[in-house]
Amino acid sequence: MDWKNIAERAAWTFLEGFLVALPATMSIEMDGAAWKAALFSAAIAGVSALKTFLLELVKVLRVQSEAKN
């Protein structure tokens, strides 16, 4: 598996989510807006990393299955 690719995608997704969520939460003047934006971004990045991991796993399993045939 390409762990570097998975980590890079998760990092970019975190950054994108943070940059979108932070101004949105700050505009409605919520306490702890930065923390909420960071947690929201981390959750998005985690989902992105999980998705990429599962796609890579499916590719590996498909290649292994084709090699057996």
ABEGO torsion letter per residue (X at the ends): XBAAAAAAAAAAAAAAAAAAAAAAAAAAGBBGAAAAAAAAAAAAAAAAAAAAAAAAAAAAAAAAAAAAX
